[in-house]
């Protein structure tokens, strides 16, 4: 299963690639805005103390 962190990393990269391929300035800006949003979510997770798997620090993995 994909963690929150993996999802945000993947989506940020996808949106950056979409921005690079965009044909119009408006589409390029929208894709870049989305990439920035995913990157901000990653920074917020890191600031909140989430571990590498996207779980709150100290949380145990589900078995």
Biotite code that builds the C-alpha atoms (Angstrom):
import biotite.structure as struc

atoms = struc.array([
    struc.Atom([0.000, 0.000, 0.000], chain_id="A", res_id=1, res_name="UNK", atom_name="CA", element="C"),
    struc.Atom([1.248, 3.488, -0.865], chain_id="A", res_id=2, res_name="UNK", atom_name="CA", element="C"),
    struc.Atom([1.942, 5.720, 2.135], chain_id="A", res_id=3, res_name="UNK", atom_name="CA", element="C"),
    struc.Atom([0.793, 9.335, 2.308], chain_id="A", res_id=4, res_name="UNK", atom_name="CA", element="C"),
    struc.Atom([4.398, 10.444, 1.825], chain_id="A", res_id=5, res_name="UNK", atom_name="CA", element="C"),
    struc.Atom([4.830, 8.277, -1.278], chain_id="A", res_id=6, res_name="UNK", atom_name="CA", element="C"),
    struc.Atom([1.542, 9.579, -2.679], chain_id="A", res_id=7, res_name="UNK", atom_name="CA", element="C"),
    struc.Atom([2.516, 13.237, -2.216], chain_id="A", res_id=8, res_name="UNK", atom_name="CA", element="C"),
    struc.Atom([5.981, 12.674, -3.682], chain_id="A", res_id=9, res_name="UNK", atom_name="CA", element="C"),
    struc.Atom([4.485, 10.885, -6.697], chain_id="A", res_id=10, res_name="UNK", atom_name="CA", element="C"),
    struc.Atom([1.763, 13.460, -7.277], chain_id="A", res_id=11, res_name="UNK", atom_name="CA", element="C"),
    struc.Atom([4.159, 16.410, -6.967], chain_id="A", res_id=12, res_name="UNK", atom_name="CA", element="C"),
    struc.Atom([6.439, 14.829, -9.574], chain_id="A", res_id=13, res_name="UNK", atom_name="CA", element="C"),
    struc.Atom([3.514, 14.049, -11.889], chain_id="A", res_id=14, res_name="UNK", atom_name="CA", element="C"),
    struc.Atom([2.240, 17.616, -11.669], chain_id="A", res_id=15, res_name="UNK", atom_name="CA", element="C"),
    struc.Atom([5.724, 19.035, -12.355], chain_id="A", res_id=16, res_name="UNK", atom_name="CA", element="C"),
    struc.Atom([5.955, 16.858, -15.463], chain_id="A", res_id=17, res_name="UNK", atom_name="CA", element="C"),
    struc.Atom([2.462, 17.934, -16.538], chain_id="A", res_id=18, res_name="UNK", atom_name="CA", element="C"),
    struc.Atom([3.461, 21.580, -16.062], chain_id="A", res_id=19, res_name="UNK", atom_name="CA", element="C"),
    struc.Atom([6.483, 21.043, -18.292], chain_id="A", res_id=20, res_name="UNK", atom_name="CA", element="C"),
    struc.Atom([4.254, 19.528, -21.014], chain_id="A", res_id=21, res_name="UNK", atom_name="CA", element="C"),
    struc.Atom([1.415, 22.041, -20.735], chain_id="A", res_id=22, res_name="UNK", atom_name="CA", element="C"),
    struc.Atom([0.519, 23.892, -23.901], chain_id="A", res_id=23, res_name="UNK", atom_name="CA", element="C"),
    struc.Atom([-0.908, 27.020, -22.332], chain_id="A", res_id=24, res_name="UNK", atom_name="CA", element="C"),
    struc.Atom([0.456, 29.297, -19.621], chain_id="A", res_id=25, res_name="UNK", atom_name="CA", element="C"),
    struc.Atom([-2.759, 28.803, -17.648], chain_id="A", res_id=26, res_name="UNK", atom_name="CA", element="C"),
    struc.Atom([-2.449, 25.014, -17.640], chain_id="A", res_id=27, res_name="UNK", atom_name="CA", element="C"),
    struc.Atom([1.243, 25.262, -16.785], chain_id="A", res_id=28, res_name="UNK", atom_name="CA", element="C"),
    struc.Atom([0.470, 27.518, -13.817], chain_id="A", res_id=29, res_name="UNK", atom_name="CA", element="C"),
    struc.Atom([-2.318, 25.248, -12.561], chain_id="A", res_id=30, res_name="UNK", atom_name="CA", element="C"),
    struc.Atom([-0.119, 22.147, -12.684], chain_id="A", res_id=31, res_name="UNK", atom_name="CA", element="C"),
    struc.Atom([2.692, 24.021, -10.930], chain_id="A", res_id=32, res_name="UNK", atom_name="CA", element="C"),
    struc.Atom([0.234, 25.192, -8.254], chain_id="A", res_id=33, res_name="UNK", atom_name="CA", element="C"),
    struc.Atom([-0.829, 21.584, -7.678], chain_id="A", res_id=34, res_name="UNK", atom_name="CA", element="C"),
    struc.Atom([2.813, 20.447, -7.489], chain_id="A", res_id=35, res_name="UNK", atom_name="CA", element="C"),
    struc.Atom([3.460, 23.198, -4.940], chain_id="A", res_id=36, res_name="UNK", atom_name="CA", element="C"),
    struc.Atom([0.430, 22.081, -2.912], chain_id="A", res_id=37, res_name="UNK", atom_name="CA", element="C"),
    struc.Atom([1.684, 18.483, -2.739], chain_id="A", res_id=38, res_name="UNK", atom_name="CA", element="C"),
    struc.Atom([5.169, 19.702, -1.794], chain_id="A", res_id=39, res_name="UNK", atom_name="CA", element="C"),
    struc.Atom([3.662, 21.840, 0.985], chain_id="A", res_id=40, res_name="UNK", atom_name="CA", element="C"),
    struc.Atom([1.788, 18.809, 2.304], chain_id="A", res_id=41, res_name="UNK", atom_name="CA", element="C"),
    struc.Atom([5.084, 16.907, 2.430], chain_id="A", res_id=42, res_name="UNK", atom_name="CA", element="C"),
    struc.Atom([6.741, 19.739, 4.348], chain_id="A", res_id=43, res_name="UNK", atom_name="CA", element="C"),
    struc.Atom([3.797, 19.854, 6.764], chain_id="A", res_id=44, res_name="UNK", atom_name="CA", element="C"),
    struc.Atom([4.089, 16.112, 7.356], chain_id="A", res_id=45, res_name="UNK", atom_name="CA", element="C"),
    struc.Atom([7.798, 16.462, 8.083], chain_id="A", res_id=46, res_name="UNK", atom_name="CA", element="C"),
    struc.Atom([7.125, 19.366, 10.434], chain_id="A", res_id=47, res_name="UNK", atom_name="CA", element="C"),
    struc.Atom([4.450, 17.402, 12.262], chain_id="A", res_id=48, res_name="UNK", atom_name="CA", element="C"),
    struc.Atom([6.923, 14.643, 13.076], chain_id="A", res_id=49, res_name="UNK", atom_name="CA", element="C"),
    struc.Atom([5.550, 11.995, 10.733], chain_id="A", res_id=50, res_name="UNK", atom_name="CA", element="C"),
    struc.Atom([7.914, 9.117, 10.093], chain_id="A", res_id=51, res_name="UNK", atom_name="CA", element="C"),
    struc.Atom([9.130, 7.952, 6.689], chain_id="A", res_id=52, res_name="UNK", atom_name="CA", element="C"),
    struc.Atom([6.056, 5.745, 6.210], chain_id="A", res_id=53, res_name="UNK", atom_name="CA", element="C"),
    struc.Atom([3.724, 8.708, 6.662], chain_id="A", res_id=54, res_name="UNK", atom_name="CA", element="C"),
    struc.Atom([2.629, 7.593, 10.128], chain_id="A", res_id=55, res_name="UNK", atom_name="CA", element="C"),
    struc.Atom([2.692, 9.890, 13.156], chain_id="A", res_id=56, res_name="UNK", atom_name="CA", element="C"),
    struc.Atom([5.965, 9.590, 15.026], chain_id="A", res_id=57, res_name="UNK", atom_name="CA", element="C"),
    struc.Atom([5.828, 6.699, 17.483], chain_id="A", res_id=58, res_name="UNK", atom_name="CA", element="C"),
    struc.Atom([2.877, 5.015, 15.761], chain_id="A", res_id=59, res_name="UNK", atom_name="CA", element="C"),
    struc.Atom([3.090, 1.290, 15.244], chain_id="A", res_id=60, res_name="UNK", atom_name="CA", element="C"),
    struc.Atom([2.468, -0.223, 11.798], chain_id="A", res_id=61, res_name="UNK", atom_name="CA", element="C"),
    struc.Atom([-0.802, -2.102, 11.365], chain_id="A", res_id=62, res_name="UNK", atom_name="CA", element="C"),
    struc.Atom([-0.375, -5.861, 11.403], chain_id="A", res_id=63, res_name="UNK", atom_name="CA", element="C"),
])
